[in-house]
Amino acid sequence: MNSAAIFNEFPVLKSDRLIMKKIEEQDIEGVFAIYSNESVFEYCGIIPKHNKDTVKKMIHHFERDYIKRTRIKWGIFFNDELTGIIEAFDFNQKVNMCTIGYFLAESYWRKGIATEAVRVLLKFLLQEANVNRIQAEVMPQNEMSKKVLLKNGFAYEGTLRQATLWSGKGVVDLDIYSLLSEEYMQ
């Protein structure tokens, strides 16, 4: 894994419609709109935030995690508006893998934005950062997220039963999806 490609300078990723870049304090309204919506986190281990000061602190935590090289969160911008967040985390150098996650503002669901953002992230992680395995953990009920992964070439590996504790959800099952570099097609 070429962690320098990820952590030496914050990577800006682009497609025809999207720019994925660092989330700044000036993006607070967009971040708050996402994090305060209960529907966005129905299938995530994240508790919605209803206080702007809390969200402001979270933006600083995004920076802290990046500096510590544990997680990178990109804002997904469509028409210069923050529409979602996509991240890579749980970097495992020994087996050359990481986990990804993503969520969009509800008003941008079903517009192909998540599928496109994942495609852009995969290209970066596989071609520039030389990650071998990328995985995603999805609650079994989250059909929209499963479709995003399948459209991007991920394979369903199985269900981990009662495998993890997610904030606000308790102990949950997780479906595991993965993509190996040898399976990647642009």
N, C-alpha and C positions, 0 to 999 in steps of 0.2 A: 504494500500500500504506500502510495506517495502522499504521506500526510502533509508534506510541504505545500502541495497543490491546494489543500483544503485550508491549512491554518497559517501559512506565512503571510498571506494577504487575503482579505475577505473576497471570495470569488463572486463576481456578478455573472449571472447566467441569463441567457436571452433566447427567446424564440420569436417567431413572427408577431405573436400577439402579447407575449408576456416578458416582463423583466423581473428577475428574482434577485433581490439585493438585501443588504443589511437593513434591519428595522431600526429606525432612529427615534429619538424622543418626539420629533415632530410628527411621527406617525401614530401618536397616542389615540386619536379619535378612531382611526381604523382598527387599531389593536383592541380598543375598548369595545367597539361594535361587535367584533368577533368573540371576544372572551366573555362578554356579558350575555350572550345568547344561549339559553339553555339547550335549544335544539342542536346547535353546533356540536355540543359535547355529550349528546345522548349516548353515543357508543365509544366514548373515550374515558380514559382514567384521569380526566381533568375536571376540576370543580369550577364552574363559571365564576367570574369575578365581577362584582357589581360596584366596585370602588375604583375611581380613576387613579388615585394615589397608589393603590395596589398594582394596577396595570403599569403605571409608570416605573415602579420598582422592578416589575417583571422585565421590562425592556432592558434595564441595567443588568438583570440576571442573564439575559440572552448574551450580552457582551461578556460578562464574567465567564460564562460557560465556554464561550468561544476562545477566550484568552487561556483558559485552563485546558483547552483542546479536548473537551469531553462532548461537545454538542455544537452543531451549527444550525441556526434557524434563519431562513430566508423569508422575507416578505414577498408574496406573490402580487405583483402590480400589473393591473390590466387597465389600459387607458389612464395611467398615472394614479390610479386608485388602489389602495391596499385591499385586495380581495381575499387573501388567505395567507397561510403560513405553511411552509414545508420545512422539514428538518431531517438531519442525519445525526445519529447518536449511537451509543454503545459500540464504539469503534474497537474492534478486536484485532490487533496487529498480528497475533500469533496465527490466526486462521484467515486473516485478511478479509474481514467482513464488517458490515455495519447494519443498522436498522434504520428504516425511514418511517416518517409519519407525516400527516398533512391534514389540514382542515380549512374549509372555506367559509366565508360569510354566507349566510343562508340565501341571500339574494343572488348569489352566483352559482348555486347548485344547478346541475344538469345543463351546463353550458360548455362542457368539455375542458374547463380550465384545470381541474385536478388531474385529468388524464394527461394534458399537455405539460403541466408542471412536473409531474412524475417523469415523463419522457425526457424532459430537459435535465432533470436531476440525474437520471440514470446515465445519460450520455456523459455528463461530467464525472460522476463517480467511477464509471467503468473505463472511460477512455483517458481521462486526465489524472484521476487519483488512483487508477489501477486497482480498484477494489475487486475482489473475486466474487464475493457473495453479498447480495443485498437482500434483506428480509424485511417483512412487515408483519405486525401482529394486529389482528382484526377481531373484534367481537363477532361471533357467528351471526348475529342479527344484522350486521352492517352490510347490507347487500350493495349499496352504492359504492362503498370503498372496495369491496371485492371486485366489482366490475372494472374499476380504475386499474387495479393491479393486473387482472387478467388481460385487459386491453394492452397492457405494457409488457406482456410476455411472462409474467410471474406464474409459477406453478403452486398449486395448493399442496402443502406437505402433510397436513393433518390438523387435528384439534388437540390442544393441550387442555385437558379437562381440569377444572378448578385449579388453574396453574398460577394465578397471580392475584395480588390484591391491588385493585384500582381504586383510587380515591373516589368516594361518593358512590361506588358500585359494589364494593365488597369483593369477595373472591369470585373471579370470573373465568369462564372458558375463553381460550384464544385460538383462533384459526391462524396458522402460520403459512405465509406465502413467501417464496424466494425466487430469486433470479441469479443464475451464475453467469460469469463473464462469457463462458463458452456458449451460452444459450442466447446471448444478446444479439438482437438484430435491430439496426437503426430504423 
